[in-house]
């Protein structure tokens, strides 16, 4: 892999891997199917129950109206509860429902099983290369997040 093509090849590999994992999981999980942005919002609300819509939009790098649309869809599906913020009656706070917690737990378990099975098919050298790459990939995510916050 040439140094000048490495960034593009890395980005393509990561996007392709994520897309394939999502597609495989969609087939295995019960309806209704959740899109990537819906799963990301649910994961964020699970990590930060009570988060507001505008803070969720900032965290996910999405427009506020896009997050509002996602919230409406997830409320209708029974995965989120929208509560009025007692400090600002115009603002909403988001909380996951038990159905959301179950759905994400299933999703995480199935994702881990899928990746575990596929990694087991690799040879020892490739498995080790992936294992040692994880900290660098996490740091890459941190720097991307920090750069987006600075912009």
N, C-alpha and C positions, 0 to 999 in steps of 0.2 A: 504494500500500500504506500503510495507516494505521499510525502508530507503535505503537498498542496491539495491533494484530494481527500486526505484523512477527515477533515471536519465534515465535509459533505457525505462521505461514506458512513461516518459514525451517526450523523443525524438520520440518514436514510435507514440505517439498520435499526436504530431505536424506534423510529416511527413505524417501520414495518413490523417489528416485533410487537409493539403495543397494539397495532391494528389487528394482527393475527390472534393475539391473546383475547382481545375484546370479541372478535368474531366467534371464536371457539366457545367462549363463555356464554355468549348470547344464545347459542344453540342449546346449551346444557341447562340454562336457568329457566325457571317458570316465567310465564307471562305475568304482567306486561313487560316487554323488553325495555330496558333503560339505556338511553344514549350515554355516551362518554361524559358529557357535561352534567347530566343528571347524577351519575355516579360520583363525579368529582364534588358536586354540591352536597350530596348526602354524606360523603366522607368528611367534608369540611364541617358540616353541622354536627356530625358525630364527635369530631375532635374538639369542637368549640360550641357546645349547646348554648343557645341564647344569642348567637351571632346575629347581627342585623343584616339586612339585604345589601345595604351599601358597602359594609365591610366585607361581606361575602364576594361582592362584585370586584372589589379591589384585590382581594386575595386570589381570586380566580382569573383576574385580568379580563373581565367581561364587562359589558355595559350594564348599568343598573337595570334597564328595562329587559335585557336578556335574562338576568337572574330572576327578576320578577316573574317572567314567563315560566322559567324553570320551577320556581317556587309554586306557582299556581298549578302546574302539572303534577308536581310531587304531592301537593296537598290533596288534589283530586284523587290521586292514586293511593292515598292513605299512608304516605311515607314521611310527610312533614306536618307539623302543627305550627301555625302562625299565631303568635300571641302579641298583644299590644304591649309595647314597652311602657312600663309604669312611669318612667322618667320623661318620656316624650310620647304622648298619646298618638302622634302621627306616624311613629316608627313601629316596625314590627320586629319581633325576636323569633328566631326559628329554633324549633326543637324536633329531634327525630322521634318517630313513633316506634313502638315495639316491632311493628312490621318492617320498618327500615333497618332496625338493628339486626333482625333475623336475616333480611335480604343481604345486607353487607357481610354478615358473618358467613353466609353460604357462599357469596361471591368470592370473599377472601380465601376461604377453604378450597373452593374449586379452582381458583387461580393458582394457589400454591400447589395443589395436586397436579394440575396441568403442567406447570413449569417444572416441577420435580420429575415427572415422567419424561419430559423432553430432555432435561439436563442429564438424566440417567442414561440416555441413549448416546451421549457424547463420549468421546474418549477421555481418559484421565487428564491429559494436557489441556484440552478445551475446557473441561470442568474447572480445573485449577485457574486457568486464565480468566474465566468468568468470576470466580470467587474473589480473586485479587483485584478485579476491576471494580467491584461494587463500591468500595470507599471513594474511588476517583469519580465514579458516576454520581454518587451522592454529593460530592464537593462541586461537581459541575452544576448540579441542580441548585445548590446554594448560591453559586456565583450568578447563575441566570436569574434567580429570584432577586438577589441584591441589585443587579443591574436594572431589572424592571422597576424596582422600587425607586431607584435613583432617577429614572427617566421621567 
